[in-house]
Amino acid sequence: MAPGRFNKWIKSLGSGSGSRRSHQDGVADQIPAETGATASAAGDLAGDATSPIAAQMGTTLQATTSSQPAFRLDSEMADQYMKNIKRFRVLVMGRANAGKTTILQRVCNSTDKPEIFDGKGNKIEDTIVQGTETRGYHDVECELVFRSNPGFVFHDSCGFEAGSTEQIHHMRKFVVDRATTKKVNERIHAIWFCIPMTDNHRMVTAAEQKFFDECDTRHVPVIVVLTKVDALCSTPFGEFRRKGLSRAEAKEKAVERQGKLLEECLERIKLELDKCKYPPRRYVTLQNMHEEHADCTALIQSTANGMNAEDLQMLIISTQQSSVLLCIEYAVRKTLRRHLELGLMGRLQVDVKKFESALLGWFPNCDPKFEVDVDTPMPPLPKDVTLLGKFPTLQSIVEHAIGCLLVAEHSFFLMQQNHSAWKEVLTLAVKEYGASNMQLSVSKVVGAIFHQCNGDMNGLCDGIIKIVGENRMSNKLLMEPGAKGSLYRDRASRC
């Protein structure tokens, strides 16, 4: 990004619509209705076995898909929908003691219990909640919100085991009503259906099978979450210890056995649920959720990839605060890639304001309504480039995008440090980036990856993500003695 542009980055934060993203994304009206980027399924994004993120996370998390098509919103519905949507809403289902609350705590980076509100927004006192829990009463209409991340709203079903006709009817009515209600701020966007591996002798209960056979979930993606995977390691560990193996040897072999047992359990569950009338969209496994900084990135990715409406993907990615690399990855593979593919076809004209806003819209706490001064002089267009606006080359677009992402990532880091307002930390991040020598070094590396990739868009996106990761301004600060942000350091290490 040119230094002159950064000097005018924070000119205004007060205009623009309140929607999460501009639907045109900074691309002029003459672009094609579909490109390879816009037509590709959301599952092509990182998050599955072949994802760079998944590879870096190791084998502790796993996501697989079912045969059900991705949830889609037509463009007109998506535009109207996102004008009014404020928070990402999830229905959490599963058996009693499936670890549902613990997962929600990890998603929201909290060890506290959620605040509970009734359907009208009135807070329910703890004494009332404790009393109803003792009597086994639970109202799925209630909203669970964590102070650490009020951008998520959860609805918790009771322990889904009995499967009575009345219970199934109640859940079916809630799902259908909340997935299609005209009050878009009350719509649920995803269902997390938790199945604990502590009950691996009964992979799918009759109640669960009945739900997937009778509850129409075509309007909302269902993610089956295999919880308490650690339990699959306990029995093999004891067996190996009894055979005389040391604790280290027993643990190593038990982990190997655990992986095989998990594959078998997952296959058995998929075999049962995929033949139901309304099968789940995706499957993901989580373990070590009892640890305070346990990683739930795969759950966020699987949920996002289960929807083919990019506005909803942006909503959940920008709401989560567990992995800043997710924000970077989606910004590159969605927003930037779309611009690059159109540029290769000679069909791109950039509205810089909307382009920058679209990139930063993938990040938490970002107010996408800021303006950027686009009057900074830019080099003239080469004669062989006709529709690249004020950017002379595709490489310049990439360099500009990397600058935006580095600033956004550092702003997120600064907010974790001192909880300042977005405008303040963005201003500081812009100054620090402008004072660094990063722009020149980034330019050289970008030129190299363009030459290496030679039209390979996947390789180019991988290279861009790697450049951002290796040049984060927070990297140096995290290495300083006594640096704050241990939670951010844990998240960053997973990136």
C-alpha positions in Angstrom: 0.0 0.0 0.0 1.4 3.4 -1.0 2.5 5.5 2.0 0.4 8.4 0.9 -2.8 6.4 1.2 -2.1 5.4 4.7 -1.6 9.0 5.8 -5.3 9.6 4.8 -6.7 6.3 5.9 -8.7 7.6 8.9 -10.3 10.6 7.3 -13.8 9.8 8.4 -15.7 7.1 10.2 -19.2 8.5 10.0 -20.7 7.8 6.7 -21.9 4.8 4.7 -24.6 2.3 5.4 -24.7 0.2 8.5 -24.5 -3.1 6.7 -21.6 -5.5 7.5 -20.3 -5.4 3.9 -20.9 -3.7 0.6 -22.5 -6.3 -1.7 -20.6 -5.0 -4.7 -17.3 -5.3 -2.7 -15.8 -2.4 -4.6 -16.2 -4.0 -8.0 -17.8 -2.0 -10.7 -21.1 -2.9 -12.3 -19.6 -4.4 -15.5 -18.3 -7.5 -13.7 -19.8 -10.9 -14.7 -22.6 -12.3 -12.7 -20.5 -15.2 -11.7 -16.8 -15.9 -11.5 -14.8 -18.9 -10.4 -14.7 -17.3 -6.9 -18.3 -16.4 -6.6 -19.6 -19.7 -8.0 -17.4 -22.0 -5.9 -18.8 -23.7 -2.9 -18.1 -22.3 0.5 -16.5 -25.6 1.4 -13.6 -24.8 -1.0 -12.4 -22.4 1.6 -9.8 -23.4 4.2 -11.2 -25.5 7.0 -11.3 -29.0 5.8 -8.5 -31.6 5.6 -6.6 -29.9 2.8 -6.8 -26.4 4.4 -3.5 -24.7 5.4 -5.2 -23.9 8.7 -6.2 -27.5 9.3 -2.7 -28.7 8.5 -1.2 -26.3 11.0 -3.7 -27.3 13.7 -2.6 -30.9 13.5 -5.0 -33.8 14.1 -6.9 -32.5 17.0 -9.7 -31.1 14.9 -11.5 -32.5 12.0 -14.3 -31.4 9.7 -16.1 -33.4 7.1 -19.1 -32.8 4.9 -22.3 -34.6 4.1 -24.2 -34.8 0.8 -26.6 -32.0 1.7 -26.0 -28.9 -0.4 -24.8 -25.7 1.2 -27.3 -23.3 2.6 -27.9 -20.5 0.2 -29.6 -17.1 0.2 -30.4 -15.4 -3.1 -28.8 -12.0 -3.6 -31.9 -10.0 -3.1 -32.8 -11.8 0.2 -29.2 -11.5 1.3 -29.1 -7.8 0.8 -32.3 -7.2 2.7 -31.3 -9.7 5.4 -27.9 -8.2 6.2 -29.2 -4.6 6.5 -30.9 -5.5 9.7 -28.9 -8.4 11.1 -26.9 -7.6 14.2 -25.6 -10.8 15.8 -24.9 -14.4 14.9 -27.5 -16.7 16.4 -26.9 -20.4 17.1 -29.2 -23.2 18.4 -27.2 -25.6 20.4 -28.6 -29.1 20.8 -27.5 -32.4 22.2 -27.7 -34.9 25.0 -27.3 -33.9 28.7 -23.6 -33.6 29.7 -22.6 -33.3 26.0 -20.3 -30.4 26.9 -22.5 -27.8 25.2 -21.9 -25.0 27.7 -18.1 -25.6 27.7 -18.0 -25.3 23.9 -19.9 -22.0 24.0 -17.4 -20.7 26.6 -14.5 -21.5 24.4 -16.1 -19.9 21.4 -16.6 -16.7 23.4 -13.2 -17.0 25.2 -14.8 -17.0 28.6 -14.9 -19.1 31.8 -18.0 -17.3 33.1 -21.6 -18.5 32.8 -23.7 -16.7 30.1 -26.3 -14.1 31.0 -29.8 -15.4 30.2 -32.6 -13.3 28.7 -36.2 -14.1 27.9 -37.7 -13.8 24.5 -38.4 -10.1 25.1 -34.9 -9.2 26.1 -35.4 -9.1 29.9 -32.6 -10.5 31.9 -33.5 -13.6 34.0 -32.0 -13.6 37.5 -29.5 -16.3 38.5 -31.8 -17.5 41.3 -34.6 -18.1 38.8 -32.2 -19.9 36.4 -30.8 -22.1 39.1 -34.3 -23.0 40.3 -35.5 -24.0 36.8 -32.3 -26.0 36.2 -32.9 -28.0 39.4 -36.5 -28.8 38.3 -35.2 -29.8 34.8 -37.1 -27.0 33.1 -35.6 -25.3 30.1 -37.0 -22.8 27.6 -35.3 -22.9 24.2 -36.7 -19.4 23.5 -34.3 -17.9 26.1 -31.1 -16.2 24.8 -27.7 -17.0 26.2 -25.1 -14.2 25.8 -21.5 -14.0 27.1 -20.2 -10.6 28.1 -16.9 -11.5 26.5 -18.5 -11.6 23.1 -22.1 -10.4 22.9 -22.0 -10.8 19.1 -23.0 -14.4 19.6 -26.5 -15.3 20.8 -27.2 -18.9 21.7 -30.3 -20.9 22.3 -29.9 -24.1 24.3 -32.2 -27.1 23.9 -32.8 -29.3 26.9 -30.9 -32.6 27.0 -32.1 -34.1 23.8 -32.6 -37.7 24.7 -36.2 -38.6 25.5 -37.4 -37.8 22.0 -41.0 -37.6 22.9 -43.5 -36.6 20.3 -44.2 -33.3 22.2 -40.4 -32.5 22.4 -39.8 -33.2 18.7 -42.8 -31.1 17.8 -41.6 -28.2 20.0 -38.0 -28.3 18.5 -39.3 -28.6 15.0 -41.6 -25.6 15.4 -38.7 -23.6 16.9 -36.3 -24.4 14.1 -38.8 -23.7 11.3 -40.1 -20.5 12.9 -36.7 -19.1 13.8 -35.1 -20.1 10.4 -37.7 -18.3 8.4 -39.1 -15.5 10.6 -39.6 -12.1 9.0 -37.9 -10.6 12.1 -34.5 -11.2 10.7 -32.7 -10.2 13.9 -34.4 -13.3 15.6 -33.4 -15.8 12.9 -31.1 -18.6 13.8 -28.1 -18.9 11.4 -26.8 -22.4 12.4 -27.5 -25.4 14.6 -24.7 -27.1 16.5 -25.8 -30.6 17.3 -23.5 -32.1 20.0 -22.9 -35.9 20.3 -20.5 -36.9 23.1 -17.9 -39.6 22.6 -18.4 -40.7 26.2 -21.4 -42.6 24.9 -19.7 -44.2 22.0 -21.6 -47.4 22.6 -24.7 -45.6 21.3 -23.6 -43.5 18.5 -27.0 -42.2 17.4 -30.0 -42.3 19.7 -33.6 -42.8 18.5 -34.4 -39.2 19.5 -31.5 -37.9 17.4 -32.5 -39.9 14.4 -36.0 -38.8 14.8 -35.0 -35.2 14.8 -33.0 -35.5 11.5 -35.9 -37.4 10.0 -38.7 -35.0 11.0 -37.2 -31.6 11.5 -36.9 -29.6 8.3 -33.5 -27.9 8.5 -33.2 -27.0 4.8 -33.2 -23.3 5.8 -30.4 -23.5 8.4 -27.1 -25.5 8.3 -26.7 -28.2 10.9 -23.2 -29.0 12.1 -22.8 -32.2 14.1 -20.2 -31.7 16.8 -18.4 -34.7 18.2 -17.5 -33.7 21.7 -15.4 -35.1 24.6 -13.2 -36.9 22.1 -10.6 -37.2 24.8 -12.7 -40.0 26.3 -11.7 -42.3 23.5 -8.1 -42.1 24.8 -8.8 -43.1 28.4 -9.5 -46.8 27.9 -6.6 -47.6 25.6 -4.3 -45.7 27.9 -5.3 -47.9 30.8 -4.9 -51.0 28.7 -1.3 -50.1 27.7 -0.4 -49.2 31.2 -1.5 -52.6 32.5 0.7 -54.2 29.8 3.7 -52.5 31.5 4.3 -49.6 29.2 5.6 -46.3 30.7 3.2 -43.4 30.9 4.8 -41.7 27.9 4.7 -44.9 25.7 1.1 -45.6 26.8 0.0 -42.1 26.0 1.6 -42.2 22.5 0.0 -45.5 21.6 -3.3 -44.4 23.2 -3.4 -41.3 21.0 -2.9 -43.5 17.9 -5.7 -45.8 19.0 -7.9 -42.7 19.7 -7.5 -41.5 16.1 -8.6 -44.9 14.7 -11.6 -45.1 17.2 -12.6 -41.5 16.2 -12.6 -42.4 12.5 -14.8 -45.4 13.2 -17.2 -43.5 15.4 -17.5 -40.7 12.8 -18.2 -43.2 10.0 -20.9 -44.9 12.1 -22.6 -41.6 12.9 -22.4 -40.4 9.3 -23.8 -43.7 8.1 -26.8 -43.3 10.3 -27.5 -39.6 9.9 -26.7 -39.1 6.2 -29.6 -41.4 5.2 -32.1 -39.3 7.2 -34.5 -37.0 5.4 -32.7 -33.9 6.7 -29.1 -34.9 7.2 -26.5 -32.5 8.8 -24.5 -30.3 6.6 -21.1 -30.9 8.2 -19.3 -32.9 10.9 -16.6 -31.6 13.2 -14.7 -33.1 16.1 -13.5 -31.2 19.2 -11.3 -32.2 22.0 -9.6 -30.7 25.1 -12.5 -28.3 25.5 -11.9 -28.5 29.2 -8.7 -26.5 28.7 -9.2 -22.7 29.0 -7.5 -21.9 25.7 -8.7 -24.9 23.7 -9.0 -24.3 20.0 -12.5 -24.2 18.5 -11.4 -22.8 15.1 -12.7 -25.9 13.2 -16.2 -25.4 14.5 -16.2 -21.8 13.4 -14.9 -22.8 9.9 -17.3 -25.6 9.4 -20.2 -23.4 10.3 -19.0 -20.7 7.9 -18.3 -23.2 5.2 -21.8 -24.7 5.7 -23.3 -21.5 4.3 -22.9 -20.3 0.7 -24.2 -16.8 1.6 -21.0 -14.8 1.9 -22.7 -12.2 4.0 -23.4 -14.8 6.7 -19.9 -16.1 6.4 -18.6 -12.7 7.1 -20.9 -12.2 10.0 -19.6 -15.3 11.9 -15.9 -14.8 10.9 -16.0 -11.2 12.1 -17.9 -12.1 15.3 -15.5 -14.8 16.4 -12.4 -13.7 18.2 -10.5 -17.1 18.5 -8.4 -16.9 15.4 -7.3 -13.8 13.5 -5.9 -16.0 10.8 -9.4 -17.0 9.9 -10.2 -13.3 9.2 -7.1 -13.0 7.0 -7.8 -16.2 5.2 -11.4 -15.4 4.3 -10.5 -11.8 3.3 -7.9 -13.2 0.9 -9.8 -16.2 -0.4 -13.1 -14.4 -0.8 -12.7 -10.7 -1.3 -9.2 -10.4 -2.7 -9.4 -13.5 -4.9 -12.6 -12.2 -6.5 -10.9 -9.0 -7.5 -7.8 -10.9 -8.8 -9.9 -13.2 -11.0 -11.8 -10.4 -12.5 -8.6 -8.5 -13.1 -7.1 -11.5 -15.0 -10.2 -11.3 -17.3 -9.8 -7.6 -17.8 -13.1 -6.9 -16.2 -12.1 -5.1 -13.0 -12.5 -1.5 -12.0 -11.7 -0.9 -8.3 -13.6 1.4 -5.9 -10.9 1.7 -3.4 -13.1 2.7 -0.5 -15.4 -0.3 -0.9 -12.4 -2.6 -1.5 -10.8 -1.7 1.8 -14.0 -1.8 3.7 -14.8 -5.3 2.3 -11.3 -6.6 3.4 -11.6 -5.1 6.9 -15.2 -6.3 7.2 -13.9 -9.8 8.0 -12.3 -8.7 11.2 -13.8 -8.4 14.7 -14.8 -5.0 16.1 -14.3 -3.4 12.7 -16.6 -0.5 11.8 -17.0 -0.9 8.1 -18.4 2.6 7.7 -15.1 4.5 7.5 -14.1 6.4 4.4 -10.7 6.4 2.7 -9.4 9.3 0.6 -8.8 8.0 -2.9 -7.4 11.2 -4.3 -3.8 10.3 -3.6 -2.0 10.4 -7.0 -1.3 7.0 -8.4 1.0 6.0 -11.2 -0.6 6.1 -14.7 -2.0 2.9 -16.1 0.1 0.9 -18.5 -1.2 0.9 -22.0 -2.0 -2.8 -21.9 -4.2 -2.5 -18.8 -7.6 -1.0 -19.4 -10.0 -1.5 -16.4 -7.9 -1.5 -13.3 -9.0 1.9 -12.0 -6.3 3.8 -10.2 -4.3 0.6 -9.5 -1.6 0.2 -12.2 -1.3 -3.6 -11.9 -2.8 -6.6 -10.1 0.4 -6.8 -8.1 -0.4 -3.3 -6.7 -3.8 -4.5 -5.7 -2.3 -7.3 -3.8 0.3 -5.1 -2.1 -2.5 -2.7 -1.1 -4.6 -5.5 0.3 -1.7 -6.9 2.3 -1.2 -3.5 3.8 -4.9 -3.4 4.8 -4.7 -6.8 6.3 -1.5 -6.1 8.3 -3.1 -3.0 9.7 -6.4 -4.8 10.6 -4.5 -7.7 12.2 -2.4 -5.3 14.3 -5.5 -3.4 15.3 -7.1 -6.6 16.6 -3.9 -7.3 18.6 -4.0 -3.7 20.1 -7.6 -4.1 21.1 -6.7 -7.3 22.9 -4.0 -5.4 24.7 -5.9 -2.3 25.9 -9.5 -2.6 24.8 -9.4 0.8 23.1 -12.0 1.8 20.5 -11.6 0.5 16.9 -10.9 4.0 15.5 -8.2 4.6 18.0 -6.3 1.4 17.5 -6.8 1.5 13.7 -5.2 5.0 13.7 -2.3 3.7 15.8 -1.8 0.7 13.6 -1.7 2.8 10.4 1.0 5.0 11.9 3.1 2.1 13.0 2.8 0.5 9.6 3.6 3.7 7.9 6.7 4.1 10.0 8.0 0.6 9.3 10.0 -0.6 6.4 7.5 -3.3 5.7 6.0 -1.9 2.6 9.2 -2.2 0.5 9.9 -5.8 1.7 6.3 -6.8 1.1 6.5 -5.4 -2.4 9.6 -7.5 -3.2 8.0 -10.7 -1.9 4.8 -10.1 -3.7 6.6 -9.8 -7.0 8.3 -13.1 -6.3 5.1 -15.0 -5.6 3.5 -13.6 -8.7 6.4 -15.0 -10.7 6.3 -18.4 -9.0 2.6 -18.9 -9.1 2.3 -18.0 -12.8 -1.5 -17.9 -12.8 -2.1 -20.5 -10.1 -4.8 -18.6 -8.1 -4.8 -21.1 -5.2 -1.0 -20.9 -4.9 -1.2 -17.1 -5.1 -3.7 -16.9 -2.3 -1.6 -19.3 -0.1 1.4 -17.1 -0.7 -0.4 -13.9 0.2 -1.7 -15.4 3.4 1.8 -16.6 4.3 3.2 -13.0 3.6 0.7 -11.5 6.0 1.4 -14.1 8.7 5.2 -13.6 8.5 5.0 -9.8 8.6 2.5 -9.2 11.4 3.6 -6.3 13.4 2.4 -8.0 16.6 5.0 -10.8 16.1 7.8 -8.7 17.5 5.7 -7.3 20.4 4.7 -10.8 21.5 8.4 -11.7 21.9 9.1 -8.9 24.3 9.5 -9.9 28.0 6.4 -9.2 30.1 4.2 -8.6 27.0 0.5 -8.7 27.6 -1.9 -10.7 25.6 -1.2 -14.3 26.5 -4.5 -15.3 25.0 -3.6 -13.6 21.8 -0.3 -15.3 21.8 -2.0 -18.7 22.1 -4.3 -17.8 19.2 -1.4 -16.4 17.1 0.6 -19.5 17.6 -2.2 -21.5 15.9 -2.0 -19.2 12.9 
